[in-house]
């Protein structure tokens, strides 16, 4: 894949991921599956950004420890 196509792919992933992340944060105050949307956004962002991958792993670990 050429450098330009990689850059375009990275921008598309960033736009989609940050849009979903924003929707998830808004859903914290509004009705909706906020945690699920935020996890999905971080999974998408994690395909290109290391910080998102690390944050996703931390969130998943916290959710596993949280009592039902």
N, CA, C, O and CB atoms as a CASP TS submission, in Angstrom:
PFRMAT TS
TARGET T0000
AUTHOR 0000-0000-0000
METHOD Language model
MODEL 1
PARENT N/A
ATOM      1  N   UNK     1       0.860  -1.174   0.000  1.00  0.00           N
ATOM      2  CA  UNK     1       0.000   0.000   0.000  1.00  0.00           C
ATOM      3  C   UNK     1       0.904   1.235   0.000  1.00  0.00           C
ATOM      4  O   UNK     1       1.880   1.307   0.748  1.00  0.00           O
ATOM      5  CB  UNK     1      -0.977  -0.001   1.238  1.00  0.00           C
ATOM      6  N   UNK     2       0.572   2.175  -0.826  1.00  0.00           N
ATOM      7  CA  UNK     2       1.392   3.381  -0.900  1.00  0.00           C
ATOM      8  C   UNK     2       1.234   4.222   0.356  1.00  0.00           C
ATOM      9  O   UNK     2       0.294   4.047   1.132  1.00  0.00           O
ATOM     10  CB  UNK     2       1.024   4.205  -2.133  1.00  0.00           C
ATOM     11  N   UNK     3       2.176   5.137   0.535  1.00  0.00           N
ATOM     12  CA  UNK     3       2.149   5.988   1.725  1.00  0.00           C
ATOM     13  C   UNK     3       0.876   6.816   1.787  1.00  0.00           C
ATOM     14  O   UNK     3       0.321   7.018   2.867  1.00  0.00           O
ATOM     15  CB  UNK     3       3.365   6.906   1.748  1.00  0.00           C
ATOM     16  N   UNK     4       0.414   7.289   0.661  1.00  0.00           N
ATOM     17  CA  UNK     4      -0.790   8.110   0.618  1.00  0.00           C
ATOM     18  C   UNK     4      -2.015   7.302   1.044  1.00  0.00           C
ATOM     19  O   UNK     4      -2.850   7.801   1.798  1.00  0.00           O
ATOM     20  CB  UNK     4      -0.995   8.684  -0.789  1.00  0.00           C
ATOM     21  N   UNK     5      -2.130   6.078   0.578  1.00  0.00           N
ATOM     22  CA  UNK     5      -3.272   5.240   0.962  1.00  0.00           C
ATOM     23  C   UNK     5      -3.245   4.925   2.452  1.00  0.00           C
ATOM     24  O   UNK     5      -4.295   4.862   3.092  1.00  0.00           O
ATOM     25  CB  UNK     5      -3.278   3.936   0.152  1.00  0.00           C
ATOM     26  N   UNK     6      -2.048   4.727   3.013  1.00  0.00           N
ATOM     27  CA  UNK     6      -1.938   4.488   4.455  1.00  0.00           C
ATOM     28  C   UNK     6      -2.380   5.714   5.237  1.00  0.00           C
ATOM     29  O   UNK     6      -3.044   5.594   6.266  1.00  0.00           O
ATOM     30  CB  UNK     6      -0.496   4.110   4.835  1.00  0.00           C
ATOM     31  N   UNK     7      -2.016   6.881   4.754  1.00  0.00           N
ATOM     32  CA  UNK     7      -2.419   8.118   5.422  1.00  0.00           C
ATOM     33  C   UNK     7      -3.923   8.308   5.349  1.00  0.00           C
ATOM     34  O   UNK     7      -4.544   8.712   6.332  1.00  0.00           O
ATOM     35  CB  UNK     7      -1.709   9.320   4.803  1.00  0.00           C
ATOM     36  N   UNK     8      -4.517   8.024   4.197  1.00  0.00           N
ATOM     37  CA  UNK     8      -5.965   8.149   4.031  1.00  0.00           C
ATOM     38  C   UNK     8      -6.676   7.169   4.958  1.00  0.00           C
ATOM     39  O   UNK     8      -7.658   7.523   5.609  1.00  0.00           O
ATOM     40  CB  UNK     8      -6.377   7.899   2.557  1.00  0.00           C
ATOM     41  N   UNK     9      -6.177   5.937   5.016  1.00  0.00           N
ATOM     42  CA  UNK     9      -6.769   4.918   5.899  1.00  0.00           C
ATOM     43  C   UNK     9      -6.693   5.377   7.350  1.00  0.00           C
ATOM     44  O   UNK     9      -7.659   5.234   8.099  1.00  0.00           O
ATOM     45  CB  UNK     9      -6.048   3.552   5.729  1.00  0.00           C
ATOM     46  N   UNK    10      -5.557   5.924   7.748  1.00  0.00           N
ATOM     47  CA  UNK    10      -5.365   6.389   9.132  1.00  0.00           C
ATOM     48  C   UNK    10      -6.327   7.527   9.467  1.00  0.00           C
ATOM     49  O   UNK    10      -6.875   7.575  10.569  1.00  0.00           O
ATOM     50  CB  UNK    10      -3.907   6.850   9.348  1.00  0.00           C
ATOM     51  N   UNK    11      -6.531   8.442   8.520  1.00  0.00           N
ATOM     52  CA  UNK    11      -7.454   9.562   8.740  1.00  0.00           C
ATOM     53  C   UNK    11      -8.887   9.055   8.861  1.00  0.00           C
ATOM     54  O   UNK    11      -9.634   9.511   9.726  1.00  0.00           O
ATOM     55  CB  UNK    11      -7.347  10.592   7.592  1.00  0.00           C
ATOM     56  N   UNK    12      -9.270   8.124   8.009  1.00  0.00           N
ATOM     57  CA  UNK    12     -10.630   7.576   8.056  1.00  0.00           C
ATOM     58  C   UNK    12     -10.866   6.870   9.396  1.00  0.00           C
ATOM     59  O   UNK    12     -11.912   7.051  10.020  1.00  0.00           O
ATOM     60  CB  UNK    12     -10.866   6.592   6.875  1.00  0.00           C
ATOM     61  N   UNK    13      -9.894   6.070   9.833  1.00  0.00           N
ATOM     62  CA  UNK    13     -10.015   5.377  11.113  1.00  0.00           C
ATOM     63  C   UNK    13     -10.115   6.390  12.247  1.00  0.00           C
ATOM     64  O   UNK    13     -10.911   6.213  13.170  1.00  0.00           O
ATOM     65  CB  UNK    13      -8.817   4.432  11.339  1.00  0.00           C
ATOM     66  N   UNK    14      -9.316   7.443  12.183  1.00  0.00           N
ATOM     67  CA  UNK    14      -9.349   8.475  13.233  1.00  0.00           C
ATOM     68  C   UNK    14     -10.705   9.171  13.270  1.00  0.00           C
ATOM     69  O   UNK    14     -11.255   9.386  14.350  1.00  0.00           O
ATOM     70  CB  UNK    14      -8.231   9.513  13.007  1.00  0.00           C
ATOM     71  N   UNK    15     -11.247   9.521  12.125  1.00  0.00           N
ATOM     72  CA  UNK    15     -12.532  10.224  12.078  1.00  0.00           C
ATOM     73  C   UNK    15     -13.654   9.326  12.620  1.00  0.00           C
ATOM     74  O   UNK    15     -14.452   9.753  13.454  1.00  0.00           O
ATOM     75  CB  UNK    15     -12.852  10.671  10.628  1.00  0.00           C
ATOM     76  N   UNK    16     -13.702   8.097  12.143  1.00  0.00           N
ATOM     77  CA  UNK    16     -14.747   7.167  12.597  1.00  0.00           C
ATOM     78  C   UNK    16     -14.585   6.876  14.088  1.00  0.00           C
ATOM     79  O   UNK    16     -15.561   6.904  14.837  1.00  0.00           O
ATOM     80  CB  UNK    16     -14.697   5.845  11.783  1.00  0.00           C
ATOM     81  N   UNK    17     -13.357   6.598  14.518  1.00  0.00           N
ATOM     82  CA  UNK    17     -13.110   6.266  15.916  1.00  0.00           C
ATOM     83  C   UNK    17     -13.436   7.411  16.863  1.00  0.00           C
ATOM     84  O   UNK    17     -14.100   7.208  17.879  1.00  0.00           O
ATOM     85  CB  UNK    17     -11.677   5.861  16.097  1.00  0.00           C
ATOM     86  N   UNK    18     -12.967   8.629  16.530  1.00  0.00           N
ATOM     87  CA  UNK    18     -13.231   9.765  17.409  1.00  0.00           C
ATOM     88  C   UNK    18     -14.713  10.154  17.398  1.00  0.00           C
ATOM     89  O   UNK    18     -15.240  10.622  18.408  1.00  0.00           O
ATOM     90  CB  UNK    18     -12.372  10.960  16.993  1.00  0.00           C
ATOM     91  N   UNK    19     -15.380   9.964  16.266  1.00  0.00           N
ATOM     92  CA  UNK    19     -16.815  10.240  16.219  1.00  0.00           C
ATOM     93  C   UNK    19     -17.563   9.288  17.152  1.00  0.00           C
ATOM     94  O   UNK    19     -18.420   9.715  17.926  1.00  0.00           O
ATOM     95  CB  UNK    19     -17.350  10.110  14.771  1.00  0.00           C
ATOM     96  N   UNK    20     -17.236   8.010  17.077  1.00  0.00           N
ATOM     97  CA  UNK    20     -17.872   7.033  17.969  1.00  0.00           C
ATOM     98  C   UNK    20     -17.518   7.306  19.427  1.00  0.00           C
ATOM     99  O   UNK    20     -18.360   7.159  20.313  1.00  0.00           O
ATOM    100  CB  UNK    20     -17.454   5.607  17.587  1.00  0.00           C
ATOM    101  N   UNK    21     -16.282   7.698  19.671  1.00  0.00           N
ATOM    102  CA  UNK    21     -15.873   8.012  21.041  1.00  0.00           C
ATOM    103  C   UNK    21     -16.678   9.187  21.585  1.00  0.00           C
ATOM    104  O   UNK    21     -17.105   9.167  22.739  1.00  0.00           O
ATOM    105  CB  UNK    21     -14.368   8.328  21.097  1.00  0.00           C
ATOM    106  N   UNK    22     -16.883  10.193  20.770  1.00  0.00           N
ATOM    107  CA  UNK    22     -17.684  11.346  21.181  1.00  0.00           C
ATOM    108  C   UNK    22     -19.130  10.932  21.456  1.00  0.00           C
ATOM    109  O   UNK    22     -19.726  11.371  22.440  1.00  0.00           O
ATOM    110  CB  UNK    22     -17.641  12.442  20.102  1.00  0.00           C
ATOM    111  N   UNK    23     -19.685  10.099  20.599  1.00  0.00           N
ATOM    112  CA  UNK    23     -21.057   9.608  20.807  1.00  0.00           C
ATOM    113  C   UNK    23     -21.135   8.819  22.116  1.00  0.00           C
ATOM    114  O   UNK    23     -22.096   8.961  22.872  1.00  0.00           O
ATOM    115  CB  UNK    23     -21.515   8.720  19.608  1.00  0.00           C
ATOM    116  N   UNK    24     -20.127   7.988  22.383  1.00  0.00           N
ATOM    117  CA  UNK    24     -20.113   7.215  23.620  1.00  0.00           C
ATOM    118  C   UNK    24     -20.036   8.097  24.853  1.00  0.00           C
ATOM    119  O   UNK    24     -20.704   7.834  25.852  1.00  0.00           O
ATOM    120  CB  UNK    24     -18.955   6.254  23.615  1.00  0.00           C
ATOM    121  N   UNK    25     -19.219   9.147  24.785  1.00  0.00           N
ATOM    122  CA  UNK    25     -19.108  10.063  25.921  1.00  0.00           C
ATOM    123  C   UNK    25     -20.429  10.794  26.140  1.00  0.00           C
ATOM    124  O   UNK    25     -20.840  11.000  27.282  1.00  0.00           O
ATOM    125  CB  UNK    25     -17.962  11.077  25.696  1.00  0.00           C
ATOM    126  N   UNK    26     -21.091  11.184  25.068  1.00  0.00           N
ATOM    127  CA  UNK    26     -22.396  11.848  25.191  1.00  0.00           C
ATOM    128  C   UNK    26     -23.413  10.889  25.801  1.00  0.00           C
ATOM    129  O   UNK    26     -24.278  11.307  26.570  1.00  0.00           O
ATOM    130  CB  UNK    26     -22.892  12.352  23.807  1.00  0.00           C
ATOM    131  N   UNK    27     -23.310   9.604  25.459  1.00  0.00           N
ATOM    132  CA  UNK    27     -24.251   8.614  25.994  1.00  0.00           C
ATOM    133  C   UNK    27     -24.074   8.375  27.486  1.00  0.00           C
ATOM    134  O   UNK    27     -24.935   7.757  28.114  1.00  0.00           O
ATOM    135  CB  UNK    27     -24.096   7.307  25.259  1.00  0.00           C
ATOM    136  N   UNK    28     -22.980   8.849  28.066  1.00  0.00           N
ATOM    137  CA  UNK    28     -22.831   8.722  29.513  1.00  0.00           C
ATOM    138  C   UNK    28     -23.939   9.512  30.197  1.00  0.00           C
ATOM    139  O   UNK    28     -24.473   9.081  31.218  1.00  0.00           O
ATOM    140  CB  UNK    28     -21.432   9.217  29.979  1.00  0.00           C
ATOM    141  N   UNK    29     -24.286  10.676  29.631  1.00  0.00           N
ATOM    142  CA  UNK    29     -25.347  11.512  30.203  1.00  0.00           C
ATOM    143  C   UNK    29     -26.717  11.171  29.626  1.00  0.00           C
ATOM    144  O   UNK    29     -27.736  11.354  30.293  1.00  0.00           O
ATOM    145  CB  UNK    29     -25.042  12.985  29.961  1.00  0.00           C
ATOM    146  N   UNK    30     -26.746  10.683  28.410  1.00  0.00           N
ATOM    147  CA  UNK    30     -28.003  10.339  27.744  1.00  0.00           C
ATOM    148  C   UNK    30     -28.191   8.827  27.776  1.00  0.00           C
ATOM    149  O   UNK    30     -27.241   8.084  28.019  1.00  0.00           O
ATOM    150  CB  UNK    30     -28.021  10.864  26.278  1.00  0.00           C
ATOM    151  N   UNK    31     -29.422   8.373  27.531  1.00  0.00           N
ATOM    152  CA  UNK    31     -29.642   6.920  27.521  1.00  0.00           C
ATOM    153  C   UNK    31     -28.933   6.263  26.331  1.00  0.00           C
ATOM    154  O   UNK    31     -28.935   6.785  25.216  1.00  0.00           O
ATOM    155  CB  UNK    31     -31.154   6.607  27.473  1.00  0.00           C
ATOM    156  N   UNK    32     -28.347   5.142  26.596  1.00  0.00           N
ATOM    157  CA  UNK    32     -27.684   4.409  25.535  1.00  0.00           C
ATOM    158  C   UNK    32     -26.541   3.580  26.094  1.00  0.00           C
ATOM    159  O   UNK    32     -26.145   3.752  27.247  1.00  0.00           O
ATOM    160  CB  UNK    32     -27.173   5.364  24.461  1.00  0.00           C
ATOM    161  N   UNK    33     -26.016   2.686  25.278  1.00  0.00           N
ATOM    162  CA  UNK    33     -24.936   1.789  25.727  1.00  0.00           C
ATOM    163  C   UNK    33     -23.569   2.483  25.653  1.00  0.00           C
ATOM    164  O   UNK    33     -22.756   2.161  24.785  1.00  0.00           O
ATOM    165  CB  UNK    33     -24.919   0.501  24.871  1.00  0.00           C
ATOM    166  N   UNK    34     -23.320   3.418  26.548  1.00  0.00           N
ATOM    167  CA  UNK    34     -22.101   4.241  26.500  1.00  0.00           C
ATOM    168  C   UNK    34     -20.837   3.388  26.545  1.00  0.00           C
ATOM    169  O   UNK    34     -19.932   3.581  25.733  1.00  0.00           O
ATOM    170  CB  UNK    34     -22.089   5.237  27.662  1.00  0.00           C
ATOM    171  N   UNK    35     -20.768   2.455  27.476  1.00  0.00           N
ATOM    172  CA  UNK    35     -19.554   1.649  27.629  1.00  0.00           C
ATOM    173  C   UNK    35     -19.267   0.841  26.375  1.00  0.00           C
ATOM    174  O   UNK    35     -18.120   0.754  25.937  1.00  0.00           O
ATOM    175  CB  UNK    35     -19.682   0.715  28.832  1.00  0.00           C
ATOM    176  N   UNK    36     -20.288   0.260  25.805  1.00  0.00           N
ATOM    177  CA  UNK    36     -20.116  -0.535  24.591  1.00  0.00           C
ATOM    178  C   UNK    36     -19.600   0.327  23.432  1.00  0.00           C
ATOM    179  O   UNK    36     -18.694  -0.084  22.708  1.00  0.00           O
ATOM    180  CB  UNK    36     -21.444  -1.203  24.202  1.00  0.00           C
ATOM    181  N   UNK    37     -20.170   1.504  23.261  1.00  0.00           N
ATOM    182  CA  UNK    37     -19.763   2.398  22.170  1.00  0.00           C
ATOM    183  C   UNK    37     -18.328   2.887  22.388  1.00  0.00           C
ATOM    184  O   UNK    37     -17.550   2.971  21.438  1.00  0.00           O
ATOM    185  CB  UNK    37     -20.732   3.605  22.064  1.00  0.00           C
ATOM    186  N   UNK    38     -17.980   3.208  23.626  1.00  0.00           N
ATOM    187  CA  UNK    38     -16.616   3.668  23.916  1.00  0.00           C
ATOM    188  C   UNK    38     -15.614   2.540  23.661  1.00  0.00           C
ATOM    189  O   UNK    38     -14.547   2.778  23.096  1.00  0.00           O
ATOM    190  CB  UNK    38     -16.505   4.167  25.383  1.00  0.00           C
ATOM    191  N   UNK    39     -15.946   1.327  24.069  1.00  0.00           N
ATOM    192  CA  UNK    39     -15.062   0.189  23.799  1.00  0.00           C
ATOM    193  C   UNK    39     -14.905  -0.046  22.299  1.00  0.00           C
ATOM    194  O   UNK    39     -13.801  -0.324  21.831  1.00  0.00           O
ATOM    195  CB  UNK    39     -15.604  -1.078  24.473  1.00  0.00           C
ATOM    196  N   UNK    40     -15.982   0.061  21.551  1.00  0.00           N
ATOM    197  CA  UNK    40     -15.927  -0.099  20.100  1.00  0.00           C
ATOM    198  C   UNK    40     -15.052   0.985  19.474  1.00  0.00           C
ATOM    199  O   UNK    40     -14.233   0.698  18.601  1.00  0.00           O
ATOM    200  CB  UNK    40     -17.343  -0.055  19.497  1.00  0.00           C
ATOM    201  N   UNK    41     -15.224   2.217  19.918  1.00  0.00           N
ATOM    202  CA  UNK    41     -14.420   3.322  19.397  1.00  0.00           C
ATOM    203  C   UNK    41     -12.940   3.094  19.682  1.00  0.00           C
ATOM    204  O   UNK    41     -12.101   3.310  18.808  1.00  0.00           O
ATOM    205  CB  UNK    41     -14.878   4.655  20.007  1.00  0.00           C
ATOM    206  N   UNK    42     -12.614   2.663  20.892  1.00  0.00           N
ATOM    207  CA  UNK    42     -11.215   2.410  21.232  1.00  0.00           C
ATOM    208  C   UNK    42     -10.645   1.234  20.447  1.00  0.00           C
ATOM    209  O   UNK    42      -9.464   1.231  20.101  1.00  0.00           O
ATOM    210  CB  UNK    42     -11.076   2.150  22.725  1.00  0.00           C
ATOM    211  N   UNK    43     -11.479   0.236  20.165  1.00  0.00           N
ATOM    212  CA  UNK    43     -11.015  -0.894  19.351  1.00  0.00           C
ATOM    213  C   UNK    43     -10.693  -0.424  17.932  1.00  0.00           C
ATOM    214  O   UNK    43      -9.700  -0.853  17.343  1.00  0.00           O
ATOM    215  CB  UNK    43     -12.084  -2.021  19.317  1.00  0.00           C
ATOM    216  N   UNK    44     -11.519   0.444  17.395  1.00  0.00           N
ATOM    217  CA  UNK    44     -11.266   0.980  16.055  1.00  0.00           C
ATOM    218  C   UNK    44     -10.007   1.843  16.076  1.00  0.00           C
ATOM    219  O   UNK    44      -9.127   1.680  15.231  1.00  0.00           O
ATOM    220  CB  UNK    44     -12.484   1.804  15.549  1.00  0.00           C
ATOM    221  N   UNK    45      -9.921   2.752  17.031  1.00  0.00           N
ATOM    222  CA  UNK    45      -8.747   3.618  17.132  1.00  0.00           C
ATOM    223  C   UNK    45      -7.482   2.804  17.426  1.00  0.00           C
ATOM    224  O   UNK    45      -6.389   3.165  16.991  1.00  0.00           O
ATOM    225  CB  UNK    45      -8.960   4.677  18.224  1.00  0.00           C
ATOM    226  N   UNK    46      -7.639   1.722  18.156  1.00  0.00           N
ATOM    227  CA  UNK    46      -6.508   0.876  18.511  1.00  0.00           C
ATOM    228  C   UNK    46      -5.848   0.188  17.333  1.00  0.00           C
ATOM    229  O   UNK    46      -4.718  -0.287  17.446  1.00  0.00           O
ATOM    230  CB  UNK    46      -6.946  -0.145  19.477  1.00  0.00           C
ATOM    231  N   UNK    47      -6.532   0.128  16.211  1.00  0.00           N
ATOM    232  CA  UNK    47      -5.906  -0.462  15.021  1.00  0.00           C
ATOM    233  C   UNK    47      -4.792   0.425  14.479  1.00  0.00           C
ATOM    234  O   UNK    47      -3.924  -0.047  13.746  1.00  0.00           O
ATOM    235  CB  UNK    47      -6.953  -0.704  13.932  1.00  0.00           C
ATOM    236  N   UNK    48      -4.813   1.696  14.833  1.00  0.00           N
ATOM    237  CA  UNK    48      -3.802   2.638  14.339  1.00  0.00           C
ATOM    238  C   UNK    48      -3.039   3.374  15.424  1.00  0.00           C
ATOM    239  O   UNK    48      -1.949   3.885  15.165  1.00  0.00           O
ATOM    240  CB  UNK    48      -4.446   3.633  13.456  1.00  0.00           C
ATOM    241  N   UNK    49      -3.585   3.445  16.642  1.00  0.00           N
ATOM    242  CA  UNK    49      -2.981   4.266  17.687  1.00  0.00           C
ATOM    243  C   UNK    49      -2.705   3.429  18.933  1.00  0.00           C
ATOM    244  O   UNK    49      -3.605   2.790  19.479  1.00  0.00           O
ATOM    245  CB  UNK    49      -3.894   5.454  18.035  1.00  0.00           C
ATOM    246  N   UNK    50      -1.462   3.441  19.369  1.00  0.00           N
ATOM    247  CA  UNK    50      -1.045   2.660  20.523  1.00  0.00           C
ATOM    248  C   UNK    50      -1.734   3.115  21.804  1.00  0.00           C
ATOM    249  O   UNK    50      -2.097   2.277  22.629  1.00  0.00           O
ATOM    250  CB  UNK    50       0.454   2.744  20.688  1.00  0.00           C
ATOM    251  N   UNK    51      -1.924   4.415  21.994  1.00  0.00           N
ATOM    252  CA  UNK    51      -2.564   4.932  23.207  1.00  0.00           C
ATOM    253  C   UNK    51      -3.978   4.377  23.350  1.00  0.00           C
ATOM    254  O   UNK    51      -4.423   4.086  24.460  1.00  0.00           O
ATOM    255  CB  UNK    51      -2.598   6.472  23.187  1.00  0.00           C
ATOM    256  N   UNK    52      -4.687   4.231  22.225  1.00  0.00           N
ATOM    257  CA  UNK    52      -6.058   3.713  22.269  1.00  0.00           C
ATOM    258  C   UNK    52      -6.053   2.229  22.628  1.00  0.00           C
ATOM    259  O   UNK    52      -6.914   1.759  23.372  1.00  0.00           O
ATOM    260  CB  UNK    52      -6.768   3.933  20.912  1.00  0.00           C
ATOM    261  N   UNK    53      -5.082   1.504  22.098  1.00  0.00           N
ATOM    262  CA  UNK    53      -4.963   0.083  22.406  1.00  0.00           C
ATOM    263  C   UNK    53      -4.708  -0.118  23.896  1.00  0.00           C
ATOM    264  O   UNK    53      -5.295  -1.003  24.519  1.00  0.00           O
ATOM    265  CB  UNK    53      -3.835  -0.558  21.578  1.00  0.00           C
ATOM    266  N   UNK    54      -3.831   0.705  24.461  1.00  0.00           N
ATOM    267  CA  UNK    54      -3.519   0.593  25.893  1.00  0.00           C
ATOM    268  C   UNK    54      -4.733   0.952  26.753  1.00  0.00           C
ATOM    269  O   UNK    54      -5.020   0.274  27.740  1.00  0.00           O
ATOM    270  CB  UNK    54      -2.330   1.504  26.256  1.00  0.00           C
ATOM    271  N   UNK    55      -5.438   2.009  26.382  1.00  0.00           N
ATOM    272  CA  UNK    55      -6.623   2.422  27.125  1.00  0.00           C
ATOM    273  C   UNK    55      -7.715   1.356  27.041  1.00  0.00           C
ATOM    274  O   UNK    55      -8.401   1.093  28.029  1.00  0.00           O
ATOM    275  CB  UNK    55      -7.148   3.762  26.594  1.00  0.00           C
ATOM    276  N   UNK    56      -7.876   0.752  25.886  1.00  0.00           N
ATOM    277  CA  UNK    56      -8.857  -0.326  25.707  1.00  0.00           C
ATOM    278  C   UNK    56      -8.535  -1.494  26.635  1.00  0.00           C
ATOM    279  O   UNK    56      -9.434  -2.043  27.272  1.00  0.00           O
ATOM    280  CB  UNK    56      -8.884  -0.805  24.233  1.00  0.00           C
ATOM    281  N   UNK    57      -7.274  -1.874  26.717  1.00  0.00           N
ATOM    282  CA  UNK    57      -6.885  -2.974  27.596  1.00  0.00           C
ATOM    283  C   UNK    57      -7.156  -2.634  29.060  1.00  0.00           C
ATOM    284  O   UNK    57      -7.608  -3.492  29.818  1.00  0.00           O
ATOM    285  CB  UNK    57      -5.406  -3.311  27.400  1.00  0.00           C
ATOM    286  N   UNK    58      -6.886  -1.398  29.465  1.00  0.00           N
ATOM    287  CA  UNK    58      -7.161  -0.980  30.844  1.00  0.00           C
ATOM    288  C   UNK    58      -8.660  -1.025  31.141  1.00  0.00           C
ATOM    289  O   UNK    58      -9.071  -1.484  32.206  1.00  0.00           O
ATOM    290  CB  UNK    58      -6.615   0.437  31.094  1.00  0.00           C
ATOM    291  N   UNK    59      -9.480  -0.545  30.193  1.00  0.00           N
ATOM    292  CA  UNK    59     -10.927  -0.553  30.401  1.00  0.00           C
ATOM    293  C   UNK    59     -11.457  -1.983  30.483  1.00  0.00           C
ATOM    294  O   UNK    59     -12.302  -2.288  31.324  1.00  0.00           O
ATOM    295  CB  UNK    59     -11.636   0.210  29.271  1.00  0.00           C
ATOM    296  N   UNK    60     -10.961  -2.854  29.612  1.00  0.00           N
ATOM    297  CA  UNK    60     -11.414  -4.240  29.639  1.00  0.00           C
ATOM    298  C   UNK    60     -11.028  -4.915  30.951  1.00  0.00           C
ATOM    299  O   UNK    60     -11.805  -5.697  31.498  1.00  0.00           O
ATOM    300  CB  UNK    60     -10.832  -5.014  28.455  1.00  0.00           C
ATOM    301  N   UNK    61      -9.837  -4.620  31.456  1.00  0.00           N
ATOM    302  CA  UNK    61      -9.401  -5.204  32.725  1.00  0.00           C
ATOM    303  C   UNK    61     -10.278  -4.711  33.873  1.00  0.00           C
ATOM    304  O   UNK    61     -10.633  -5.489  34.759  1.00  0.00           O
ATOM    305  CB  UNK    61      -7.923  -4.861  32.999  1.00  0.00           C
ATOM    306  N   UNK    62     -10.628  -3.434  33.864  1.00  0.00           N
ATOM    307  CA  UNK    62     -11.503  -2.894  34.915  1.00  0.00           C
ATOM    308  C   UNK    62     -12.887  -3.526  34.850  1.00  0.00           C
ATOM    309  O   UNK    62     -13.477  -3.846  35.882  1.00  0.00           O
ATOM    310  CB  UNK    62     -11.618  -1.363  34.788  1.00  0.00           C
ATOM    311  N   UNK    63     -13.403  -3.706  33.645  1.00  0.00           N
ATOM    312  CA  UNK    63     -14.734  -4.304  33.498  1.00  0.00           C
ATOM    313  C   UNK    63     -14.740  -5.751  33.965  1.00  0.00           C
ATOM    314  O   UNK    63     -15.743  -6.220  34.503  1.00  0.00           O
ATOM    315  CB  UNK    63     -15.200  -4.224  32.042  1.00  0.00           C
ATOM    316  N   UNK    64     -13.632  -6.468  33.768  1.00  0.00           N
ATOM    317  CA  UNK    64     -13.559  -7.862  34.215  1.00  0.00           C
ATOM    318  C   UNK    64     -13.562  -7.947  35.741  1.00  0.00           C
ATOM    319  O   UNK    64     -14.129  -8.881  36.309  1.00  0.00           O
ATOM    320  CB  UNK    64     -12.298  -8.541  33.650  1.00  0.00           C
ATOM    321  N   UNK    65     -12.925  -6.965  36.414  1.00  0.00           N
ATOM    322  CA  UNK    65     -12.837  -6.976  37.882  1.00  0.00           C
ATOM    323  C   UNK    65     -14.099  -6.452  38.548  1.00  0.00           C
ATOM    324  O   UNK    65     -14.339  -6.746  39.719  1.00  0.00           O
ATOM    325  CB  UNK    65     -11.651  -6.152  38.336  1.00  0.00           C
ATOM    326  N   UNK    66     -14.900  -5.692  37.841  1.00  0.00           N
ATOM    327  CA  UNK    66     -16.081  -5.046  38.422  1.00  0.00           C
ATOM    328  C   UNK    66     -17.121  -6.101  38.795  1.00  0.00           C
ATOM    329  O   UNK    66     -17.520  -6.899  37.946  1.00  0.00           O
ATOM    330  CB  UNK    66     -16.687  -4.013  37.434  1.00  0.00           C
ATOM    331  N   UNK    67     -17.564  -6.115  40.056  1.00  0.00           N
ATOM    332  CA  UNK    67     -18.599  -7.094  40.448  1.00  0.00           C
ATOM    333  C   UNK    67     -19.939  -6.777  39.802  1.00  0.00           C
ATOM    334  O   UNK    67     -20.288  -5.612  39.608  1.00  0.00           O
ATOM    335  CB  UNK    67     -18.759  -7.126  41.974  1.00  0.00           C
ATOM    336  N   UNK    68     -20.667  -7.801  39.479  1.00  0.00           N
ATOM    337  CA  UNK    68     -21.965  -7.616  38.797  1.00  0.00           C
ATOM    338  C   UNK    68     -23.044  -7.178  39.711  1.00  0.00           C
ATOM    339  O   UNK    68     -24.180  -6.984  39.277  1.00  0.00           O
ATOM    340  CB  UNK    68     -22.392  -8.868  38.132  1.00  0.00           C
TER
END
